Amino acid sequence: MSDPFFAPKGVAVIGASQDAHKLGHGVLRNLIQYRYKGGIYPVNPKAYEILDMTCFPSVSEVPDPVDLAIIVVPAKVVADALRECGERGIGHAVIVTGGFSETGQEGKELEDELLDIAGSHGMSIIGPNCIGTIDTHTPVNTTFVVGMPEPGEIGFISHSGAMVAAIIDWASGSGIGFSRIVSLGNQIDVNETDMMRTIAADPNTKVITGYIEGVADGMKFMEQAKMTAKEKPFLMLKGGKGKSGAKAVASHTGALAGSTEAFRTAFRHSGIQEAETIEEMFEWARAMAWQPLPKGKRVAVLTNAGGPAILAVDALEKYGLEIASLSDDTKAFLRKRLPKAASINNPVDVLAGSGPGTYTLALEALLSDDNIDAVVVIQAPQDWFLPVSLAEVVGEVAGSHDKTVITSIMGKASVEDALKILQKRRIPNVAFPERSASVLSAMIERRNWLANAEKRSKAPINVDKQEAEKLVEDRNWEKLLKLYGIEFPKQFISKTVDEAVEYFGQVDGSVAIKLISDDISHKSDIGGVVLNVSSEDEVRLAWEKIESAVSKQKATMDGVIVQEMIIDAPEVIAGFVRDDQFGPMVLFGSGGTDVELYKDVDMAIAPLSETAALDLIKRTLIYKKLKGWRQYPEGDIQSVIKVLVALGQIAADHPNIKELEINPLNVLARSKGSKALDVRGSLTVSNGM
């Protein structure tokens, strides 16, 4: 099914101009210059002919077929132009003109009028304040920007028109080919989620890329992105990371879950891979479009110079890849055929004096080795042979194997012809060898996500929903967690010091005395927690200390918790926060009093399966301690998984809970479980705080 934004039957350019410096002239020029084969209809009541094309005084006089309008007239008359398009029966419009909501309330009111017009005529709108669309295979270029990317397999969605303009210019001669490009502008109608679906359906698009600054509907975005990522790689660059998205919230969980972290979590959940730079994103995209995904992390490096190979190895290890161990057969083969001084271990160094023939033998051997999943081929500049010779060799050998090959033929002017050959052979080249690690890591991440995408079903925890709702209404967080299977140490609520002394006698060993007060969120910060209390006298002293601290804060003391002390067990934080865009997110990481100092936390979209919970744990530094670290024995990771799954289920079952946090959760030794020492939560504003 054709899409008029990318494969129109005819295009009306409303605001076409004879002035070469105006945008309406640029749009018309590009449609003509870049070989659009459909009808092109300039519309301008003050001109008879523009660029040798008949000009129409009104869109109502434009002949059929026409299903796309490019509107480039002043903002104050855009509504009239759009209404005429609707009356003419044109169902799609790209509004290039700026001066709308980006300028203030008056501009927003103009946008509302455009939406009303579009709705009454069943029209779809891209923009306003955008660059337009490109399809290199149709071909059609509705932008006013000079230049047209080479046809390729990469689709690009952008919130920024300037970014599209820069990409169009940069793509020339870069070896990056595009299928479709779109600038979305103010997104009053068509947004990134809609366009994601459209570009994913394009058979010429093998990889989808994007630059976004926000999303219109987080839940719909994740749902569509996940469906898309199962079919095609989806790479994204997020703008606006430097702005703090964390709000003034009462819990550590909320403070740690800012907008940047929320987007990163949503991307990961949906299968979107987030790049740090535009160049990195397109390096990943080119490799995923051209090469098979590695079946594992074992990488071989083939080089003619030691220094570049060392840089590659360092980077590969930094990204968690493995330097492959060559088989004995491979080493024996290389020993007989490489120069005596060459290295037959990984990295394989054929030395500076070797030519394309030596590279051929070595690359064939490495790609035939079952211990190797991918090969990085490096050539430092030399005078023995032209780089094009190596490019031909790599393309020929790699084409006969189903393994990932990335080259780093280093240089610039001297390697341009070689890079053209590699592009034709669909071999991605990176300017410097260490950048191959980022590319391979992204490809492996893609394979792993695909392998686990169907293993994340959630098994609901069966609880009495009415009882759970009553506990939520009462904010009885401890009983709620217990209902979902989360365990606490032995503890008692004491309203008086004498009760605290009495309960101390019912606990074996020392206790912690903890303040109960709705007025104070972080009790330990004001002296509201006393640890290792081991006698009745110490219980009384702890009560007095806490009472004094509360008095200084001019807060209310509602008693204390007398809690069994747990010694030498790692402290973690576990909880969830409800993000405005993406819904509930489970958070896990290093806990205790220093949680905000270390910020060793990560998040996952709720609810979680056990597989997703384990992945979340593994992304944190505290995972190393839980696996057994120095004085700590191996922790009961399975019990932590159950806690995270339970928290995710609570988040899904009770949308009126805004935040819920266990800090710390003490993880006991393997098979001994875990204990929630402190829990706090809050409800959404509509339900009270």
N, C-alpha and C positions, 0 to 999 in steps of 0.2 A: 504494500500500500504506500503510495507516494505521500510525501509531506510537503505542502506548498512552501514551507519555510526553507526547504533544502532542494526541492525538485519541483519548482512551480511550472505551470503551463504557460503563464504569462505574468509579467511584472509591470505594474504601473509605478512610476517614480513621481510622486506628488511633491512638487517643489524643485523639479529639475531646473538647472540654471545654465545659462551660457557663460557665466563667470567662472573661470577655471579655479578660482580661489574659494568657491562656495561648495558646501558639502553636497548639495543636490547635483552639482556637476560631477563630483567625484564618484557618486553612486552610479550615475549613468555611464560614466567612463569605464568603470570596472565591469559592469554588465556586458558592455561591448567588447572591451579589450580582452577579457578572460573567457570569451567564446561561449557565452550563454546562448543556447540555441532556441529558446522560446521567444515569445513576443515581448518586445521592450517598448513601453509606452510612456514617453515623457509627458508630464502634465504641468502646464504653466500657461495661464491665460494671456501672458504678455509676450509670448514667443511663438513663432510659427515653426521653427526648426532649431534643434540643438544637436550638435555632433552628427550632422547629416541625417537626423531622424525627425520625422514629422512630430510636431508637438501638439497636444490636445488641450483645449481651454479648460476642460473639466473631466473628471474621472468618469462621469456619466456618459461621455462620448467615446471612451476607450473601447475598441472592439474586443470581442471574444477571440481566444480564451484568455482570461486574466483571473488569477486566484490569489495573487500576493500584491500588496501595496507597500511601498517604502515611502514613509511620510517624513519630509524634510522641510517643513514650513514653520514659521514662528509659533511659539507655544500657544499664543492666544487664539490662533485659528486652527490648531490641530483637531479640536473637537469637531469643527465643521467639516474638515477633510475626512475624518474618520466616519462621520455620519453619512457623508456622500458615498464612501466606500461600502458601507453596510447596505445602503439603498441600491447600490449598483450590483450587490450580490458577491462582493469580494469578501471571502471568509477569513483571511489572514492579513495581518498588518505588522510591519516593523516600524516603530516610531523612533526615529533617530533623534529628533529634537529634544534638547534639554530645557530646563527651566520649570521643573515640576516639584515634586515633594522634596527634592534635594535643596530647594531654595526656601522652603518654609511652608506655612499653613496655606497660603494662597495657592501655591503650586500643588499642594495635596488636594485641595478642592477641585483643581483642574483634572487631576488624576481620577477622582471619584466620578466626575462627569464622563471621562473616557470609558470607565468601567460600565457605567449605565448604558452608554451607547453600544458598547461591545455586547453586553448582555442582551439588549433588545434585538440585536441583529445576529446573535449566535456567532460572534467573531472571536478569534484568538489573537492576542496581542503580545509581541515581544517589545519590551521597553516600558516607558519612554527612556530617553537619555542613554542610548546604547549605540553600539557600532554597527550591528547587523549580523548577518549569517554568511557562511561560506560552505559550499560543498565542492570539493575538488574533483569529484567524479561525475557530477551532473553535466558540466561544471556550472556553478553559479557563485557570484560574489556580489552580495548586496551592500558591502561596506563602502566607505569612501576612502579607505586607507590604500595607499599605493603599495602594490605587491600582491602576490598570490602564492601560497605555499605549494610545494610539490605534492602531487597526489600520494597518499599513503594510507596507513591503517589506524592512525591515532585521532580520536575525537577529543575536542577541547571545549569545555564549558567554562565561562568566566563571568563573575559578577562585575569585573572591571573592564571597561572599554579600552582604557589605556593599556592594560595588560594584553589584550587581544592585538592591539596595534603593534606593541613591542614584539610579540610572538611572531606575527606575520613578517616583520622585518628580520628578526633573528633567524627564522626558519630558513631563509634563503641561503643556500650553501652549507647548512648545518648538518645535512644528512637526515633531518627529521621530516618525514612526510605526514601530512594530515589528511583525514577523510572529511570531517566536519568541524567547523568552528562556530561558536555562537557567543555573542555578548548579550547578557540579559538585562543590563541596565537596572531600572527601578522595580522591575518584576511585578507590575500591578496585576498581571494575569499569568502568563507562562513563567514558571519559576524553575529553579534548579532540579527539583524532583520531576517535574513534567519533562524537562529537556533530557534528563538522564534516561528516561524511558524511551524517548524518541531516538536518541543517538545509539542506545544499546540495540535497538531494533534494526539499525543500519547494517547490512551485510558487509559493507566495505570497512566498517570500524572493528578492529580487533582489540583495541585497548582504549579505555575512556579515561581522560584526565580532566582536572578541573581546578580552578582557583575560586574559592568561596570565602565570604566574610561572615556568613550566617546562613540560617535556613528558615524557610517560611513555616514549616510544620515538621518538627523533629521526629515524631513517630512515623509519619508517612515517609519522610526522607529515609529513615533506617529500613523500613519495610521494603521500599523500592530498591534501595542500594543493595540490600542483601540478595534480592532476586537477581539484580544486575550482576553482582560480583560472582555469583555462581556460574554465570555464563561467560563473562569477560573480565579481565583485570580492570580494576577501578582505582585510579591513583588520584590523590588530592593534595593540594597545597592550601592551608588555612591561613587567611590573613587576619590580622588583629590579635595576635597572640600576646602582644605586650600589654594589652589592657586587662587589668584585673577583673575577672568575672566573679570573684568571691564576694558575697554579700556579708553584711554584719550579722552573723548567726551565732547562736549560743554554743554550738558543739564544735569539737575539733573536726568532725566529719564534714560539716558544712563549710568550715573555713578552708579545708583542704580541697574541696571539690569545686574549683573555679570553672569558668566557662571553657578555658583551654583544655582542662582535664576532661570536662564533659564531652567536648567535641572529639577528643582523642579516643575516649571510651566508646562513643557512638560509632566512630569510624572503625575501630577494631571489631566491634560486635557485628558490623554490617559487611565486613570484608573489604573495606576501603583501606588502602595503604597510604599513609601520610608521609609525604616527602618534606624535607627541610628547605629546599630551594627549587626554583623552577627548573634549573639545569638538571638537578638530580632527578626530578620527576620525569623529565623527558628521556634521560638516560635509562631509567627503569622501563619506561613505556616502549622505547625502541627495542630493548632486549626482550621484553615479553611478547612483543609483536613478531619478532623475527626468530627467536630461539626456543627450543623446548625447555621446559622447566627442569632444573636439576633434580635427580631422583634422591639425592642426599647432599651432605655438607662437605664431602671429600673433594678437595680442589688440588689440581696440579698446576704448577707454574713453569712455562717454557720460555726461556730468555736467552739473549746473547750478551747480557751484561749483569753483573752481580748487584750493583746498587739499586736499580729499579726493581729487581726481583725481591730484594730485602724489604723495600717499601711495600710491595704487594703482599708479601707474607705477613708483615706486621699488621697491615690493615685487615687481611683475611682473619687473622686470629682475634683482632679487636672486635670484629663483627660476629664472632662465635663460629666461624667456619673452621674446618679441619684441613691441615696440610696433609694430603693423602700419602700413604706409604705405598710405594710402587711395588708391584709383585716381583718376585725373583726372575720370572721370565722376561718381564719388561726391562729390568736392569741388565740382564744378560744380553738382550737384543741391543740395547743402547751402548753397552760396553764395546761391542764388536764394531759399531758403526759410527760412533762419535769420536772426535779427536781425543787423544789420550789424556789431555789435560782437562777435558770437559767433565762436568759433574753429572753423574747418572742417578743421583738422588734428587729428591724434590726440595727446592726448585731445580729443574734440569737446565743447566747452563751449557749451551752449545758453543759458546765463546764468540768473540767479535768477528773472527775470520771465517766463520761458517756461512754458507749460502743457503738459498731456498731449498736445495735438495736435502740438506741436513735437517732443516726445519720440517720438511715433509716426512722424513723417516721418524723423527722424534714425535711429531704430533700424531701420526698414525699409531705409533706404539702406545702413546698415552691414552688416546681415545679408545683403544682396544683393550685397555686394562680394566678388569672388573672392579678394581679398588678405587677407581676414579669416577666422579660424577660430573666434573666440569674442568675445563682447562682455560687458563689465562695465558695468552701468547703475547710476549713482549718483544719489541724490537727497538733498541736504542739507535739513534742516528749513526750511520757508518758509511764508508765509501766503497764497499765491496760489490753491492748490487742495489738496484733501484727498489724502493719500497713496494712498487706495483707488483714486482715478482713475488714478494712474500704474500701480498694480498691475494693473488691468484692461487697460490699454494694453500693458504688457510681456507679459502672458499671451497676449493676442490676437495680437500680432505674432510673438512667439517661437514660438507654436504652428504658424505657417505656414511655418517654416523648420527645416532639419535642422542647426542650429548651436547650440553651447553658449551659454547666456545665464545669467549670474549677476547678481543685483541686490544693491545695498547701499542699501536705503531706511533711512536713519539715524534713530535715535530709539528710544523705547521705548513709553510709554503711547499716544502719538499715532499709532503705526503698527501697533497690534495688529490692527485690522480689515484693513489692507493685507496684513499677513503671512498672514492666513487666506486671502485671495484668492490670493496667490502659492502657498501650499501646495496649494490646490485646483487651480491651474493647473500645479503641479509645477515651479515656478521656485524654486530655492534662494536664500535671502537670507542675507547675512552682515551682522553688526552694524556692522562698520567695513570700508571698502573695501579696505584692505591685506590683509585675510584672504582675499580672492578669489584672490590669487596662490597661496596654499598649495593651495586647492581645485583650481584649473586645473592646477597642476603635478602634483598627484596623478593627475588624470584623464589627462594626457598620458603620465605614467609608466605608467599602466595600458595605454594604447593601444600604447606602445612594447614593453611586455613581451609583449602578445598577438602583436604583429607578429613578434617574435623567438623566441617560445616553441618553434617548430618548426624553428628554424635552429641548434639547439645540439646536433646529433648529433656524436658523438666518433669520429674516425677513429683506430683503434688503431695504435700504433707497433709495427712488427714487429721483435722482438729475439729472441735466443736465450734463452729463459726459464731454461734450466738454468744457463747461464753467468751470467745476471743474479742468480739465487738464490745462486750461489756467491760472487759479489761482495758481495751483501748480508750473507751469513754472515761474510765476512772483513772487513766494514765498509770495503771499498775503494770509498769514495764517488766518488772521481774517475773511476775506470774505469767504475763503474756509470753515471755521467752521460754519459761519452763513448759508452758503448754505446747510450744513448738519443739520441745526436746532439748533445749539449751540448759546446761547444768550450772549451778552456783555452788560455792563452798557453803559449809554450814554457817548460818548467820541468823541474827536476831535483831529486831527493832526495839530499841529501848527509849522510853519516854523520860526516864529519870536516871540519875547516876546509880541509884540503888539497883534498878533493873539491869543496868549495864554490868554491875558487879556480879549480880546473880547469873546472868547469861554467860559471863566469862567462865564461871565454874562448870558450865556444860560443854565447853570446848576443850579438846585435848591440845595442849601446846599454847603458843602465843596467838594473839589476835590483832586485828587492825580495828581501830575505832574511827568511824567515818561520819561526818556531819550529814544530817538530813535537813535540807533547806531549799525551798523553792526559789529563794532570793539569790542563791549563789550557784553558778553553773560549775565552775572549776574549783572544787573544794580544796584541793591540795595547794592551790595558789595562795590561799589566805590562811593556811594553817588548819584547815578543817579535816585533815587526815593524820592520824598518829599510828605508826606501824610498830610491830614487834612489842606489843604490850604483853607482859608476861606475869603480872601479879595484880591482886586486887587494888593495891595502892597505886600502881601505875595506871589502872583503869580510871581511878578518881582523878589523878593528875591529868590524864588525857582529856577527860570531860571538862575540867577547869580550863585547860588550854584552848580547847575548841570553843567553849562558851565565851572566853575572853576575845578570841579572834572574831567571832560573830558580832559581839558587841561593838568592836571597832568598825565593823562594816555597816553598823546600824541596820542589821538584817535580823530575820526571825530564825530561831533555832527550833526545829520540830522534833528534836531527838537525835539519836545516833544509831548507826548500825554496828553491832559487834560481830566481826567476821573472822572466821578461821584464817590464819595466815598460811599462805602457800609460799614455800621457800625454793629458790633456785629454779624457777620455771620461767622460760621466756615470756615476755609481755608483748602482746599484739593488740592492735585495734581492729575492730570489726564493726561495721555498721552500714547504714544506707542513708542517702539523701535524695530528695525528689527534685530533679532538675526541671526547670520550667519548660525546656524544649524537648528533652529526651526521656523524661519520666524517671522512675526510680533507678538509682545506681548503687550497687553494693561496693563498699570501700574496705580495703584490707591493707595492713602494713605493720611496721614497727610501732608498738604502743607504749603506754606509760606516760610519765610526765614530760618526756622530751619529744612527743610525737610531732609537734609543729616545728621543732628544731631540725630533726632529721628529715622529715617529709618523705620518708620511705613508704609511700603508699601508692596503690593503684586501684583502679575501679573496673567494674563490669556491669553491664546492663542486667537489671533484675527482670524476672526470676532467673536463677542460675541452675544449670545441671551440675553434676559432680565434676564432669570434664571441664566445664567453664570455671568452676570454683578452683580446681587444681591449677589451671592456667593462670588464674589471678594470683594465687599464692606464689607461683614460680616467678612471677614478674617482680617480686620484691627482694630486697637484700635479706630480710629476716628469714627467708626461705633457707638460706645457708645455715643459719643457726638451728632452725627446726630440723634440718637433716643431720644435725650433730656437729657441734662446734666447741672446741676447747672443753670447758668444764660442763657444757650442756650435753646431755645424752640426746639421742634422736627423739624428737617430739612426736606427739600423736597427731600427725598431719591429717589423718582420716577424720578425726574428731573436729578439726578446724574446718574441713570441707563441709561437714554436716552443719556446722554453725552458719557458714556462709550461705549454704542452700536454704537453711531455715530463715535467715534474714531476708533473702531474696523472695521467699514465699510470703513472709509477713508484709513486705513492701507491696507485693502484687495483690494480696488479700485485703489490705487496708489502705486505700488511697488517701485517707484522711490523716495518715501519719506523715508528717513532713520530714522528720529526721529521727533516727534511732541509732544509738551508739553504745557499744560495749568497749570500755577502756579502763583498765586493761582486761583482756582475756588471757588468762594464764594457761599455757600449753604444757601439759604434763608429759611424762615420758611415754614412749610408744605403748599403745593399748591401755593407757591410764586415763584418757579423756582430756578435757579442757574445762576450765571453770571461769565463768564470767564474774569478775569482782565488782564491777561498777557499771551501771546502765543508766542512761538518761535518754529522753526523747521529747518531741514536741509535735503538736498537731498543726494542720494547716490553719491559716488565719480564719477561714470561714467556720471552723470548728472550735476556735479559741486557741490560746497558746498555753 
